[in-house]
């Protein structure tokens, strides 16, 4: 398929009837001169509503479940009625009500069980994307365009890591080409669901929160797309979060590696795993603002021309620092670390930063707070003998921390960058708890107390002249 464009619309870009109309217009504008595949997220707030519904089901709150199911139905019915002419509503309304019935079935099962099986959670929370695809396809058909809602549980084949599944690219490519190429070749506009897939035997899975970006890049890889456009509610990838740093600037270009590091370390423009399929086939991507489509956005590619130095600083809250320390030198710190990392890997828990001490052989690592209960339980089980006999000290948890990450290809081999970063932080009287830097010199990750995080971000952004350098590039 020559010159295929994959366009992904995020939750805010699909957040109302008016936003869906605008997204459809953007897709039609490009479809006028090249084939387009659209990937959609759930309407803003819907995935959280679905998760909340299932939490109420788990604790036996039937009334809470029904209240949230009514909200789910009312939001989509109202959007449907605002979006579609009366004569085009029937099919979409029927699908909305059937989908809510499916979620009710799953939630009632959880009410009886008193728990939330991961497989059932994945089946339920992916319906937001399905409803978005149904509404957008129906609207396009009302304009006279052949549009087809496509559920990616029929296309993206994954492993069985529910909640954070990984695609099996071979079978996914076969299904994508068989399902989507015929639609594109006859001039139709497929509207595919982001975020979801299914195992080889058809069990529903999800790709992790924000996984619609990942869906877009997976499909782009499978169909040899020319470009991917990620539509959000910001002007592109920025030198810092503008809510923290008022003078943050849009970066005209970033490399795949820079974008991936920024996403992994808290920037909310892309899903952290989005770039991997694009890198393999060198497919360029753009981060663009659907609320201001006239703005150029940020181009993401293999190589760019940019000045030396740090290019962006990002931060992450809702994290926890886990520290493990042997009680004596007789215990091998590297062996403890290896066992801890193996257990976390078994649970598919991502490490955000890792730091160790050579003398005491103690080490600490940063994880997302949502992963803490499972991680702590697994580590206590793994080290039960050592803890019981005092070979290692009690595992320490600090949830009052935040992660700051400084990113830039131009930091490689450039002396003084780390010194500038730490000088800026210390000048603000902020204590550095842990530091991690990979051998690539692309990222410096720093853990600080949460109450000093935003001040540290502003200080580093100012010290490294990030806004100034972005405007020069």
Phi and psi in degrees as a GROMACS rama.xvg file:
@    title "Ramachandran Plot"
@    xaxis  label "Phi"
@    yaxis  label "Psi"
@TYPE xy
-80.495  134.698  UNK-2
61.7715  30.9791  UNK-3
-68.0932  133.636  UNK-4
-110.247  125.948  UNK-5
-100.892  123.069  UNK-6
-115.758  123.537  UNK-7
-111.279  130.534  UNK-8
-111.591  124.602  UNK-9
-79.3932  -178.862  UNK-10
-60.7741  -40.7899  UNK-11
-71.0091  -30.9575  UNK-12
-72.6482  -14.0032  UNK-13
-115.202  17.2139  UNK-14
-78.318  -6.97353  UNK-15
-160.684  172.407  UNK-16
-59.3446  -43.0529  UNK-17
-63.4436  -40.6491  UNK-18
-68.6288  -36.6356  UNK-19
-65.1988  -40.6891  UNK-20
-57.7953  -44.4792  UNK-21
-65.8619  -40.7612  UNK-22
-62.1524  -42.5193  UNK-23
-62.4118  -40.4626  UNK-24
-61.8817  -42.196  UNK-25
-63.4312  -39.8688  UNK-26
-66.9946  -43.0961  UNK-27
-65.9314  -35.3745  UNK-28
-59.9851  -43.3631  UNK-29
-74.8132  -35.2028  UNK-30
-65.0472  -19.1109  UNK-31
-62.6133  -22.231  UNK-32
-134.671  5.21306  UNK-33
-164.852  159.868  UNK-34
-67.304  143.042  UNK-35
-132.205  136.552  UNK-36
-118.49  127.421  UNK-37
-104.687  138.012  UNK-38
-120.102  131.392  UNK-39
-120.945  147.449  UNK-40
-91.1762  171.267  UNK-41
-67.8518  156.127  UNK-42
-56.5103  146.84  UNK-43
-51.5601  128.42  UNK-44
90.2139  -12.7118  UNK-45
-72.4007  -41.6027  UNK-46
-62.4088  -41.0412  UNK-47
-62.5264  -39.3027  UNK-48
-62.8315  -41.0161  UNK-49
-66.2517  -42.9829  UNK-50
-62.3156  -42.2863  UNK-51
-63.0916  -38.9965  UNK-52
-58.582  -44.7322  UNK-53
-70.2667  -32.4279  UNK-54
-63.9652  -40.4356  UNK-55
-67.6207  -33.8055  UNK-56
-65.5161  -40.5646  UNK-57
-60.6619  -36.3558  UNK-58
-94.1191  8.90186  UNK-59
82.1873  18.3883  UNK-60
-89.7967  83.5631  UNK-61
-63.087  -41.4637  UNK-62
-63.0057  -41.1077  UNK-63
-63.6755  -38.544  UNK-64
-61.7618  -49.6366  UNK-65
-65.3923  -36.6904  UNK-66
-60.2667  -43.8478  UNK-67
-74.3225  -31.9264  UNK-68
-66.4618  -36.6671  UNK-69
-63.5295  -40.1907  UNK-70
-62.838  -41.8993  UNK-71
-59.4376  -48.4425  UNK-72
-67.2793  -45.4617  UNK-73
-62.8519  -39.6472  UNK-74
-61.0671  -43.7326  UNK-75
-79.5082  -34.6809  UNK-76
-64.6942  -45.426  UNK-77
-59.9573  -45.1355  UNK-78
-61.8039  -42.1561  UNK-79
-59.6412  -45.6168  UNK-80
-68.3246  -32.4766  UNK-81
-76.9522  -28.1349  UNK-82
-86.6224  -41.1587  UNK-83
-109.073  141.886  UNK-84
-59.4128  151.905  UNK-85
-51.5284  -41.3381  UNK-86
-71.4229  -8.80802  UNK-87
-110.51  8.11473  UNK-88
-88.4814  -29.1531  UNK-89
-54.2668  -50.0157  UNK-90
-64.1546  -41.9434  UNK-91
-66.9041  -42.683  UNK-92
-62.9013  -38.8123  UNK-93
-62.882  -41.6147  UNK-94
-68.8822  -37.4586  UNK-95
-59.7304  -48.6051  UNK-96
-68.7092  -36.6702  UNK-97
-66.0891  -37.5894  UNK-98
-68.333  -42.175  UNK-99
-62.3061  -37.3457  UNK-100
-61.4314  -39.421  UNK-101
-62.7341  -42.9874  UNK-102
-65.2793  -38.5668  UNK-103
-60.9638  -41.8582  UNK-104
-59.5403  -45.2571  UNK-105
-65.7203  -45.0546  UNK-106
-63.7575  -39.2966  UNK-107
-66.8884  -32.941  UNK-108
-62.6488  -39.7387  UNK-109
-69.4871  -34.6  UNK-110
-57.6501  -41.723  UNK-111
-73.2388  -37.6328  UNK-112
-79.2408  -30.1754  UNK-113
72.4066  25.4489  UNK-114
-154.191  168.555  UNK-115
-117.745  90.9102  UNK-116
-60.1735  132.297  UNK-117
-54.6551  -37.8339  UNK-118
-62.9601  -42.6764  UNK-119
-69.0239  -35.5613  UNK-120
-60.4986  -46.6279  UNK-121
-62.0956  -40.0255  UNK-122
-61.862  -39.8576  UNK-123
-77.5  -43.5068  UNK-124
-78.7521  -8.56029  UNK-125
-85.9802  -3.44124  UNK-126
-71.9298  -21.2208  UNK-127
-60.3081  -43.0843  UNK-128
-65.1448  -39.6086  UNK-129
-60.5415  -44.4811  UNK-130
-65.9474  -37.7431  UNK-131
-61.6388  -42.9117  UNK-132
-66.7357  -37.741  UNK-133
-62.8806  -45.6811  UNK-134
-66.5355  -45.3354  UNK-135
-67.4915  -40.5052  UNK-136
-63.978  -41.1071  UNK-137
-63.1858  -40.6975  UNK-138
-64.2267  -44.437  UNK-139
-62.2331  -39.2915  UNK-140
-64.2871  -35.2046  UNK-141
-64.8268  -20.9573  UNK-142
-91.0021  -1.47065  UNK-143
94.7543  10.2978  UNK-144
-97.763  135.244  UNK-145
-73.4984  109.147  UNK-146
-127.628  140.575  UNK-147
-127.916  123.006  UNK-148
-74.0183  125.605  UNK-149
-120.597  124.361  UNK-150
-92.0383  120.028  UNK-151
-72.774  -2.86194  UNK-152
-67.5628  -16.8641  UNK-153
-91.2945  -3.24497  UNK-154
-122.619  -53.317  UNK-155
-84.4798  112.944  UNK-156
-93.0672  128.988  UNK-157
-127.824  173.046  UNK-158
-75.6964  -174.553  UNK-159
-102.331  28.9263  UNK-160
-83.4716  79.9874  UNK-161
-57.7866  136.298  UNK-162
92.8399  -23.6531  UNK-163
-156.815  55.233  UNK-164
-73.8913  157.366  UNK-165
-116.396  141.369  UNK-166
-74.2457  148.205  UNK-167
-98.8513  102.504  UNK-168
-68.1811  -32.1502  UNK-169
-59.5533  -63.0434  UNK-170
-64.5186  -30.4548  UNK-171
-63.8919  -43.406  UNK-172
-62.5726  -40.6052  UNK-173
-60.8839  -45.5942  UNK-174
-69.8105  -39.3635  UNK-175
-62.5757  -44.4371  UNK-176
-68.8348  -38.1096  UNK-177
-69.3503  -35.8865  UNK-178
-88.2948  -41.6298  UNK-179
-95.2903  -35.7044  UNK-180
-59.743  -43.7447  UNK-181
-59.2968  -37.6161  UNK-182
-65.2596  -46.097  UNK-183
-66.3188  -39.5005  UNK-184
-67.0929  -27.8736  UNK-185
-91.7177  6.14468  UNK-186
89.3938  9.5264  UNK-187
-77.9233  163.444  UNK-188
-114.696  100.655  UNK-189
-73.1972  136.655  UNK-190
-115.261  99.8662  UNK-191
-96.6817  147.515  UNK-192
-77.2517  133.835  UNK-193
-84.8597  170.053  UNK-194
83.3283  -26.9991  UNK-195
-120.467  161.441  UNK-196
-157.925  -157.491  UNK-197
-157.906  154.063  UNK-198
-70.6488  172.023  UNK-199
-55.4751  -35.8364  UNK-200
-93.1089  14.8769  UNK-201
90.1562  9.66929  UNK-202
-76.8634  126.964  UNK-203
-62.5909  139.358  UNK-204
-135.212  165.452  UNK-205
-128.041  159.429  UNK-206
-96.1991  8.97742  UNK-207
99.1116  155.106  UNK-208
-56.5859  136.665  UNK-209
80.3544  10.924  UNK-210
-71.0596  -3.51376  UNK-211
-65.8916  -34.0158  UNK-212
-58.0238  -44.2958  UNK-213
-63.7814  -41.1834  UNK-214
-56.0767  -45.6771  UNK-215
-60.0605  -42.7916  UNK-216
-72.8506  -33.4116  UNK-217
-62.7251  -47.3868  UNK-218
-67.3457  -36.5916  UNK-219
-61.1786  -42.4996  UNK-220
-60.9307  -48.449  UNK-221
-65.2829  -30.8007  UNK-222
-105.478  7.72138  UNK-223
53.4362  50.4061  UNK-224
-65.8722  156.313  UNK-225
-81.6547  -35.3829  UNK-226
-153.082  159.802  UNK-227
-126.55  129.397  UNK-228
-112.398  121.157  UNK-229
-100.643  110.436  UNK-230
-93.7008  125.218  UNK-231
-131.011  -158.395  UNK-232
-112.869  19.0918  UNK-233
-127.207  164.221  UNK-234
-75.959  -6.38391  UNK-235
150.765  -164.319  UNK-236
-82.4783  129.028  UNK-237
-111.742  163.636  UNK-238
-68.1076  -19.2185  UNK-239
-167.153  169.573  UNK-240
-67.2856  118.575  UNK-241
-65.4272  -17.085  UNK-242
-72.2528  -21.885  UNK-243
-100.322  -40.9075  UNK-244
-118.151  99.5799  UNK-245
-58.8365  -29.9597  UNK-246
-95.92  18.9572  UNK-247
-58.3775  143.074  UNK-248
-116.908  155.302  UNK-249
-77.8324  133.925  UNK-250
-85.4799  125.802  UNK-251
-66.501  -37.4734  UNK-252
-143.79  147.568  UNK-253
-139.903  158.675  UNK-254
-81.8205  164.407  UNK-255
-53.5598  -44.9071  UNK-256
-66.0473  -40.8676  UNK-257
-62.9907  -45.1551  UNK-258
-62.4074  -41.8921  UNK-259
-65.1519  -42.6927  UNK-260
-64.8315  -42.3883  UNK-261
-62.3039  -43.9108  UNK-262
-64.4762  -43.4364  UNK-263
-64.0719  -30.3687  UNK-264
-101.844  21.5149  UNK-265
119.118  -18.4863  UNK-266
-63.4401  133.774  UNK-267
-96.6767  15.8146  UNK-268
-78.1679  -35.8158  UNK-269
-132.943  154.925  UNK-270
-72.0963  137.337  UNK-271
-55.3886  -31.8151  UNK-272
-92.8538  3.40399  UNK-273
-57.9137  -38.7397  UNK-274
-75.667  -24.5707  UNK-275
-55.1775  -50.2221  UNK-276
-64.7115  -32.3607  UNK-277
-70.8045  -38.6767  UNK-278
-59.7767  -43.1608  UNK-279
-59.7715  -37.2032  UNK-280
-108.404  10.0074  UNK-281
54.2754  45.4197  UNK-282
-91.9015  118.245  UNK-283
-71.0241  152.082  UNK-284
-130.53  156.892  UNK-285
-128.199  138.202  UNK-286
-102.478  118.506  UNK-287
-132.369  161.967  UNK-288
-104.427  113.538  UNK-289
-70.8359  -16.7633  UNK-290
-83.8798  -15.4305  UNK-291
-143.699  66.8967  UNK-292
-66.0201  -15.2721  UNK-293
-71.6302  -18.4651  UNK-294
-77.7537  143.54  UNK-295
-68.7234  -27.9036  UNK-296
79.302  -162.392  UNK-297
-117.595  128.2  UNK-298
-88.7712  136.593  UNK-299
-118.3  118.802  UNK-300
-147.563  178.65  UNK-301
-68.1134  -40.9343  UNK-302
-142.721  149.119  UNK-303
-142.718  169.353  UNK-304
-105.876  117.696  UNK-305
-148.775  152.377  UNK-306
-68.1875  159.37  UNK-307
-64.4139  150.861  UNK-308
118.184  -178.694  UNK-309
-75.4185  141.426  UNK-310
-107.744  -27.8358  UNK-311
-156.505  155.593  UNK-312
-129.534  132.996  UNK-313
-128.749  168.764  UNK-314
-146.118  162.872  UNK-315
-145.651  128.6  UNK-316
-104.695  -170.019  UNK-317
55.3763  46.3263  UNK-318
-125.831  167.876  UNK-319
-139.57  138.03  UNK-320
-99.5996  122.403  UNK-321
-107.504  125.547  UNK-322
-119.548  134.152  UNK-323
-128.168  128.753  UNK-324
-136.011  125.067  UNK-325
-62.6243  147.689  UNK-326
-80.7778  -16.8067  UNK-327
-153.5  165.928  UNK-328
-70.3374  -7.06298  UNK-329
-73.8099  -18.6411  UNK-330
-94.1945  133.222  UNK-331
-78.4698  112.153  UNK-332
-61.9336  -46.1544  UNK-333
-58.4813  -36.564  UNK-334
-68.8032  -40.102  UNK-335
-61.3269  -43.1054  UNK-336
-61.9193  -43.4219  UNK-337
-59.7834  -44.2366  UNK-338
-66.3569  -40.0707  UNK-339
-63.7872  -44.1463  UNK-340
-64.8708  -37.2523  UNK-341
-62.4867  -43.2892  UNK-342
-65.2875  -41.2761  UNK-343
-65.2844  -38.4248  UNK-344
-63.3554  -39.5022  UNK-345
-59.7479  -30.9303  UNK-346
-91.5858  1.95672  UNK-347
60.9067  36.3798  UNK-348
-95.067  127.349  UNK-349
-84.4611  137.436  UNK-350
-89.7283  127.275  UNK-351
-88.8991  -28.4759  UNK-352
-161.793  151.629  UNK-353
-141.75  131.621  UNK-354
-140.355  145.705  UNK-355
-140.457  161.535  UNK-356
-111.097  133.651  UNK-357
-77.457  -33.1167  UNK-358
-82.6657  -57.8358  UNK-359
-74.6123  -14.002  UNK-360
59.9989  25.7699  UNK-361
-85.0753  160.338  UNK-362
-151.197  156.992  UNK-363
-139.43  155.426  UNK-364
-145.888  153.862  UNK-365
-107.611  132.628  UNK-366
-133.426  167.249  UNK-367
-69.1273  143.352  UNK-368
-61.1994  -31.9914  UNK-369
-65.2958  -22.8721  UNK-370
-89.5572  -6.11373  UNK-371
-63.0505  -47.6217  UNK-372
-56.0332  -46.8933  UNK-373
-66.3111  -40.0136  UNK-374
-65.3978  -45.7597  UNK-375
-63.7983  -42.6196  UNK-376
-60.8432  -44.7558  UNK-377
-64.5561  -40.3457  UNK-378
-69.5541  -38.1177  UNK-379
-63.5852  -38.0824  UNK-380
-67.5225  -44.0092  UNK-381
-63.0967  -40.4877  UNK-382
-107.277  26.4698  UNK-383
-56.9765  -44.5976  UNK-384
-65.4245  -47.2043  UNK-385
-64.6058  -38.445  UNK-386
-68.2331  -41.5514  UNK-387
-64.3073  -35.5931  UNK-388
-98.0328  4.14092  UNK-389
74.7334  19.5122  UNK-390
-72.1261  -29.8474  UNK-391
-126.844  152.279  UNK-392
-73.8497  159.505  UNK-393
-53.8078  140.103  UNK-394
-64.6562  128.214  UNK-395
-98.8833  137.034  UNK-396
-124.057  130.501  UNK-397
-126.389  111.78  UNK-398
-97.8014  -2.14366  UNK-399
-96.1693  46.3936  UNK-400
-128.157  167.064  UNK-401
-142.276  159.487  UNK-402
-108.187  131.063  UNK-403
-116.13  131.83  UNK-404
-129.628  129.95  UNK-405
-105.046  127.149  UNK-406
-128.568  141.865  UNK-407
172.26  128.705  UNK-408
-59.3819  -31.5128  UNK-409
-72.238  -2.51772  UNK-410
-80.1554  -18.8998  UNK-411
-61.6353  123.166  UNK-412
69.013  8.6638  UNK-413
-98.6213  111.9  UNK-414
-70.0195  149.559  UNK-415
93.4628  -10.1815  UNK-416
-64.4807  -52.6121  UNK-417
-59.8002  -39.6045  UNK-418
-61.3969  -41.067  UNK-419
-64.3752  -41.0687  UNK-420
-62.6595  -49.9155  UNK-421
-71.2504  -31.3717  UNK-422
-63.5838  -43.8126  UNK-423
-61.9424  -42.0571  UNK-424
-69.6445  -44.5709  UNK-425
-67.071  -32.1761  UNK-426
-61.1341  -26.6375  UNK-427
-88.5558  2.78216  UNK-428
72.6354  28.252  UNK-429
-102.674  129.82  UNK-430
-84.4742  132.373  UNK-431
-87.8315  123.741  UNK-432
-89.7992  -41.1954  UNK-433
-152.21  153.413  UNK-434
-133.9  141.7  UNK-435
-143.982  133.719  UNK-436
-143.083  127.769  UNK-437
-76.3298  168.667  UNK-438
-67.5894  -18.7755  UNK-439
-73.1464  -15.916  UNK-440
62.0887  17.7066  UNK-441
-79.6064  -29.4704  UNK-442
-138.928  137.043  UNK-443
-112.456  117.306  UNK-444
-103.751  130.918  UNK-445
-131.819  130.806  UNK-446
-102.058  127.19  UNK-447
-132.136  168.781  UNK-448
-63.9261  141.162  UNK-449
-59.1  -34.4483  UNK-450
-70.407  -12.3342  UNK-451
-108.903  3.79374  UNK-452
-63.5676  -51.9565  UNK-453
-64.4213  -38.8652  UNK-454
-61.8784  -39.6072  UNK-455
-65.7675  -41.1903  UNK-456
-60.0284  -46.9748  UNK-457
-63.0009  -39.9542  UNK-458
-65.0496  -43.6324  UNK-459
-67.4885  -42.4064  UNK-460
-58.667  -43.5538  UNK-461
-70.1658  -46.161  UNK-462
-61.9231  -38.5908  UNK-463
-89.4327  3.45583  UNK-464
53.0349  43.0813  UNK-465
-65.3423  -43.4787  UNK-466
-63.9309  -41.7846  UNK-467
-62.2045  -45.0007  UNK-468
-67.5437  -35.3962  UNK-469
-63.9962  -38.7573  UNK-470
-74.5276  -21.1908  UNK-471
-81.2976  -27.5063  UNK-472
